């Protein structure tokens, strides 16, 4: 038993002011990688997880499965032609 017991943190929180914290599936749309975690985000889409339960589905563009820091692969994403403008302006 701890020397100074702490009060129950759930009882100390005010009721009705916090968002609902629930299980949510995040899906990386680039690689189809999915992870089940807890979040306050809401979604109109749902998906069936491996345990057969339906969970809200939140789609993300990048996750640990596709991020260059975690994969070790550098990938240049140029959606608005910024690289071409840079090369044109400062290129040889």
N, C-alpha and C positions, 0 to 999 in steps of 0.2 A: 504494500500500500504506500502511495506517495506521501511524503511529509506534508505537502500542501496540496490537498485535493482541489482540482479545478471544477468549477460548476459545469453542468451539462451545457455544451455550446448550442444545442438545438433549442433548449428551453430559453436561452438568453436572446434568441433572435425574435424580432417582432413579426407577428403573423400578418400575412396579406401584402407585404411590400416587396417580397423577393420573387424573382421569376421561378417558374417550375424547373427543377433540375431532374432530368430523366435520361434514360438510355437512348442514344441516337447512333445511327450508322453514317459514317462519313465515307463517301466514295470518290476516288480520284478518277475523273472522267478520261484522263489520258491513258492510264494503265489498267483500269478496272479494279484497282486495289481498294479493298474495303476494310474498315476498322470499326468495331463497336466500342463506344466509349460513352461517357456521360456529359451532357451539355445542357445549356438553357436555350439553344437555338431551336426554332420550330420550323416545320416543313409540311407542305401539303402532300408531298410524295411519301410513300412508304415502301419498304422492302422486307422480304422474308429473310431472316438470318439463319445460320446453320442449325440453331436449336428449334426452328420452326415457328418462332414468334415474329410478329410484324413489328417493325420499328420505324420511326421517322427517318427519312433519307435526306441527307444534305450533300449536294454535289460540290466538289472543290476542283480547281484546275491543277493544283500541285499538292503533293504530299511527300512523305519520306520515301515513297517508292519511285518518285520521278524527280525530286529536287537534286540538283547537281552536287550539293554539299554532302548528301547522304549516299548518292550513287557513285560519286567520283567521276562522273562524266560531265564535262562542260558543254552546255548547249546554249547557243545564242538564239534568243527569241526576238524577232524583229517584226512587230505587227504593223508599224506605221511607216516603214521605210527610213527610219532614223539612221541606220547603218549606211545605206546608200547615200543619203544626204551628207553624212560625215565623210565618207570616202571621196565623194565628188568634190567637197569643199577643201579637204586637207590631204587628199591622195596625191600620188606622184604625177 
